[in-house]
Amino acid sequence: MKPYRFLEEADAEFHEQIAYFDLQAAGLGDRFVADVEATIRNIREYPESGSHVSKKVRKRVLRVFKFNVLYVNKPEEIVIVAVAPHKRHPHYWRKRLRGPR
């Protein structure tokens, strides 16, 4: 499986969502983490399986939660660009792709 990493902004939003779900109900944050981790494992195993949202960025939909994992499949690694709720503006994460990464 390919290694992966989160962009700093994606990691921050992921942890914000965990905290939010933890406040909603006991164990909900853990269920969210499990859903995201299962999706990332699948991405790492089948990096070309996500649908294109731009020339470089692909997305996979979580199974339980209404979120997408947006990522770039680089030759050496998978870069997680966003853990995005379906209700958020669809391209808010694009500015994250500018500059050195």
N, C-alpha and C positions, 0 to 999 in steps of 0.2 A: 504494500500500500504506500501511496505517496505521502510524504510529510505535509503538514499544513500549519498555517499560522493565521491569527486574526490581525487585521489592521487594528491599530490602537483604538480608533473610533468604533469599530465593530465590536471589539472586546468590551468597551465601556457600555455600549448600548445593550449588549447581551447581559451583562451583570446588572444593569438597571432593570431590565425585564425580569430577571430572576428575583430581585428585591421586590418588585411590584407584585409578582405572583405570590411570593411568600406572604405579603400583607393581605392578600385576598383570601387565602385558605391554607391551612397547614398541609404541607407536602406538595402544593401546586408548583412551587418553584423547582422542586426536585423532578417533577414530571416534565416540566418545560426543559430542564437540562437534559434529561434522558431523551426527549424527542429531538433536540438539537444534536446531541452526540450521535444518535442513531443515524440521522441524516448526514452528518459529516463523515461517519464511517462509510456510508454508502457512496458518498461523493469521492472519498479517497480511493475506494475500490473501483468505481466506474466514473472517472472524472468527466468523460464526454457525454454522460447521460442527461445532464441538466439542459433545460431549454435556454436558448440564447435570449438575452434581454438587450444586448448590445454586441458589438463586434468581439469584445474580449470577455464580457461578463455573462455568466450562466446563472440559472436559479434552480433550486429544488424546493418544493413545497413540503413543509413539515406534515407529518401524518395526523397529529392530534390538534396542534395549535394552528391558528390562522396566521402563520408567518412563513416567510421565504428565507432561505439561506442563499445569499448572492455571493458568487465566488469567481475567481480567475484561475484558470487551469494553466499554470506556468509549467515549463518543462521540468523544473526541479522541485516544485511544490504547488500546493493549493493555497491560495490566499483568500481568506474569508473577508469580503468587503462589507457585508451587512447581515444582520439578523433582523429582517424588516417585517413589521406587521402589515398585513394586507391592506389595512385602512389608511396607512400613511402614504403621502405623495410618492408615486412609484419611482421617481428618479432622484430622490433627495441625496442618495449616496454617491452620485456621480463625481462630485467635487473631491471625494476621497481618492480618486484615481489619478489626480493631477500631481505632478512632482515626483521626486524619487521615492520609491517604496522598496 
